[in-house]
C-alpha cells in the first residue's frame, strides 16, 4: 500500500507557503505513521511542529493521498499566498481542504471546535506545563500524545478534546485505587484535559499469550466501582446506564437513520434484558489498549471513552465471540458515543468518524432481528 503525503506549511513571513517545484512538498512511502511521514518530508520542510491531518482519500486499490498541516517553517522555496492555486498545488481529492487552509492563512476564521494542539503555539504551552521538551507521538482530532524526559524518566502527556475532558480525572482516580492496573499519573489539568503519565512498558495484549489477564484486570476495576454512581458522575463520566441508553434510542434512530424506526421497540427491549451492575466502562476495551508487562500483569490505558454503564459493553469489544443477548446494547452505546464525538468536532474534522453512528446502529439492528 502506498501513501502519498502532501505538506501544507506556511513560511515564516506570514505571506507565503513552502513549495517544491511549484507544488506542495510531497513524498510517496509505504507508511501512514506520523514518524515515518515526518522523516520522509524533513529534507524538504525541516521539522516544523505538526498540527493536523486535514484530509485523506483513496485514489486507487492500494493508494492513498493525505494532506498534512504544519506550523511555520523557513526551508524550501516560497510561493506567495496570492499566487497559490489549489488546482496546481495538490491532487483533486485534497484541493477542498487545501483551499480552506489557504483561506485560514489569509485571515479566514478557524473553526472554534478545532482542538488547541492543532493551533500554532500550543506545543510551547504544553512544554511549559510539563517542564521539558516534548516530541509528538500522535495527533488527531480526539487527542494529542507527546513524549518527553523529565527528571531522568520518560513521561507522556495526553491532551484530549472537549468530549473526553473527563479522562484525566477518571484515570487519576483509577490510578489512586488500582496502582499497576492503569497508567501511573503524575498530574492532571482537568480544565484543559491534560494528563501527564509515566511510561508504560510491556507488549500489546493482542501479542501476549496472557491476553485474558486483560479481562481479569478490567473486572477487578469494575467490581471495585460497582454501584459508585455518584462518584463516577462527579468525575465527569458520561451516563450510559441501560435506562438512560434505552431512553435515547428513539432520538438516536431519528437522527441517524429514520428508516430504522421499526426497530426501536426491539432495541429498547434489548436494553431491558440485561441486569449487570452499574459500574465504570472502559468504552474502547480492545487488545491494543492493554499492555502486558514482563511479570504478566495487564495495564489498561486510554480511558477516553470511559462512562457509567453495563460491563457487557466492554466484553463485546474485547472478544471475537460474544453473547448476542448482550451485543445490541453495546452497539447502541457505541452509536451514541459517536454521535456525541461528531457533535464535538470541528466541521472539517468530522470526516474521521462520519460513518460510525450508522455503522454501529446497523449492527445493533441486525442483532435484534
N, C-alpha and C positions, 0 to 999 in steps of 0.2 A: 504494500500500500504506500502510495506516495502522497506527501503533504507539501503543497506549495505555500510558503508563508510570506506574506507581504507586511511591511513595516510602515506605519504612519507615524512619522517622527517630526515634530516641529523643530526648527532651528532656533538657536538661542536669541536671534534678533527679533523674534516675535512677528516677523513679516514673511517668513518663507518656511518651506519644509525641506527635509533631506531627500534627495533623489539620487537615482543611479541610471545614467543614460536616458534621462527624461521620464523615467517611471519610478514607482515606489521601489525601494530596495526589496529584493525577494530572494528566497532560496527554496529549492525543492529537495526534501530529505525524506527518509522513511521513518519519521517520528513526528508525533504531535506534542511530545512532552516539552514543557517550558524550558528546562535547562538546555536541552538539545537545540531548541529553536534559538535561544539567545546566543549560544555558542556559534551557531551557523551564521547568524546575522552580524555578529560582532565585527568582522573585518570591514563591513560597510557602514555600520552606525555606531560602533563602540558599544558601551554598556550603559545606556541611559536607564532610568527607572522604568520598569514595566508597569503599565496601568490597566490594560484590559484587552480581552478578545472581543472585537467589535462585530465580527461576522465570520461565518464559515459556510461552505457549500460543497456539495458533492458534484463533481464535474465529469465523472467517468465511473466505470465499475469499481475501480480501486484508487481513484484520485480525488483529492480534496484540496480546496483553497481556503486560506484563513487570512483575516486582516487583524493584525496586532497593533495596539496603540501604545506608544511610549511617551515618556516625558522628553523635554528638550535635549537635543544633542548638537554637537558642532562638527562632527565628522561627515565628510561627503559633500557632494555638490548641493547647492541650494537652488530651489525653484520658488520664486515669489508666489504667494498665495493667489495673487491676482492672475497669474498665468497657469494655475493648477486646474487641469481639466480631468475629472474622473474618467472620462472616456479614454484618455491616453495613459492614465496612471495605473490602472488596475483592470482585471478581467471583469466582465459584466456582472457576475453574481456578487461582487464586492463593492460595486460602484455606489449603490444607495447608502451603505454605511459610510463609505469614504466621503460622499458628498455631505453627510451630516457632520462628520468630523471636521471637514474643511470649514463648514459654516460656523461651528463652535470656535475654531481657531480665529475666526474673524469677528467674534462677538456675539454669535447666537447663544441663547440661554442653554445651559446644561440641564438635563432633567433633574429635578430636585431629589428624586429617588436614587440617583446614581450613588453607589457606595463611596465612602470617603477615600478608601485606598485606591480608587480609580481616578483620583484627582491629584494634580500636582501639589506637592508639599506635605502630603500625609506621611510619607515614609520617614521624613525627618522628625515629624512629631512622634511617631511610634518609637524611633530610636531614642529620643529624649526620655520617653516614659520608661522604656526597658533599661536604658543605661549602657547600651553597647551598639555596635554596628550590626545591622540586620541584613540578611540575604533572603531574597524571595524564594520560597519553595513552591507555593501555588497561589494563584489569584483567579477568582471567578466571581460572578455576581453575589454569591451567597457568603463568601468568606475569603480572607487572605491569611496565609500561613507563612511566617518568616522565621528564620533560624539565626541564632547568634551565640556568642560565647560571653558568659557573664560569670565573673568570679572563678574562672577556671573550669566551668562546666557548660555543656551545651543546653541552651534553652530554646523554647519555641513560643512565639507569640501567635495567637489566633485571634483574628478580629472577625466578627460576624455581622451580617446585615440586620436591619431592624427587626424582622420577624423572628430572628433567632437570638435576640438580646438576652433571653433567659439562660442561654448555655453557660456563660461564665459562672453565674450564681449556682446553677444546678450542679455543675462539675465541682465547684468548690465544696458544696455541701456533701456530695458523694465522696470526695477525696477525704474529707474530715472523718466520715463514718466508716469508710471502706478503703483504708490505705492499701495500696498494692493492686486493687481491682480496677482502678481508674487512674488517669494521669495525676501526678503529684503537682498540685497547684501552688505556685509561688505567690501570685497576687492577681486580682482582677480589677477592672474598671467597669462596673455594671452599666453605667450610663452610656459609655461608648461601646460596650460589647466587646471588651478586650479581656483576654485570658492568657496569662503567662505560665508556662509549664516547664518542668524538667523533661529532658529527652526520655522517650520510651525505647526500650531495647527488646528484641525478640524477632520472631518471624510471623508473618500473617497466619491467622488460624487456618486459612484455606490450604496452606502448605504444611501444616502440622498434623501428625498422627493423633495429637491430643485435641482435636477440634471440639469435642464435646465438653472440654473444660470451659469453653466459652459460654455455653448454656448454663453450666453449673455456677459460674461467676455471676451471670446475669440473674439467675434465680436467687442467689444469695442476697443480691441488692434488692430485688423486687420483694422478697419475703420481708426484708427489714423495713421497707417503706409501705407495706400493705396497710391501708386504712389511714395513712397520714395525709389525707386530702388537703387539709388547710395549709400544711407546711409546703406541699408541692405547689399549690396555687400562689402562696406568698413568694415563692422563688420565681414565679412567672411562668411556670409550666402551663401550656395550653390545656384546656379541659376537654378531653376526648373520652369521658366516661360513656358507657354504652347508651345511657339515657340521653345524653347530650348528642351523641352521634346519631341516634335514631331520630331525634327531633330535627336534625339538619338535613336529612336525606331528601325531602321534597324540594327544598330550596336548591340543594346541590344538583339534583336532576334537572330542575327547571333552568338553572344557569348553564350547565354543561351540555346536556343532551335532552331537551324536552320530549323528544320522540320516545324516550325510555320511561315515560311516566307510568306505563302499565306495570313496571317492575317495582314501583315504590312500596306497595304493601309487602311484597316478598322480602325486600331489603330491610324494611322496618322489622319484620318478624325475625329475620336472621339476627338482628341485634338483641332481641329479647330471649334468644335461645341460650345465650352464654351467661354464666354466673360466676366468672372468675373474680378475683379480688380487684379492688381499685388501688392501683399502685403506679409506680413510675414505669413508663415505657420508653425504651431507647428510641424507637421510631425509625431507625435506619440500621437495624442489627443484622449485619452480614459479616462474612468471614474476613473481609478486608478492613473492617473497623475493630478488629481484635488482634492483638499480638500475644503470642505465647512465648514466654521467656525460657531461659535455659533450665530453670527448675520445674517447668511445666505449668507455671501459673499464667492464667489468662488475664490480660489487661484490656478493658473495654474503653474505647475513646470515641470522639466525635459525637457528643451528646446534643448536637444542634436541634434534632427533631424530637428531643425528649418531651414527654407530655404525661398527663394523668390519664390512664386508660386501663385496658384489659391486657394482661401479659400475652395473650394469644396473638396480639398484633405483631410481636417480635418473633414468635415461633414460626409464623407463616413466612417471614422473610428469610429466616436462617436456614430452614430445612428445605431440601428439594422435594420431600414428601411431607404431606401435612393432612390434618383432619379437615375435610372440606366444610364441615359444620362450623369451623372457626374462621374460614378463609374470607367469606364475604365481608364481615365487619372489618377485618384487617385491610382489605382493599378499599373499603369506603373511607377508612381513616387516612389512607394514602391520598385518595382523591381530594378529600377535604384539605389535607395539608398542602397539596399543590395549588389548590385554588387560593389559599392564603399566601403562599410563596409568590405566585404570579401577581397578586394584588400589591405586594410589597416591592416588586422590582420596577426599575425604570422601564418605560415602554420599549426602548431599544435593546433591552436585555431579555425580554420575555420569550424570545425565540428559543432560549435554552430549554424551557420547560413547557412550551405551549401545548404539547400533545399529552402531557402527563395526566391531567384530571380525567380526560376522556378515556385514556388507556386503562386507568385503574377502575373507573366506573364500569367500563365494558367488562372487565374481568369479574367484578362483583356480580353484575347481572348474569353473566354466564354461569356462575356458581350457584345461583338460586333458581335456575330454570327447572 
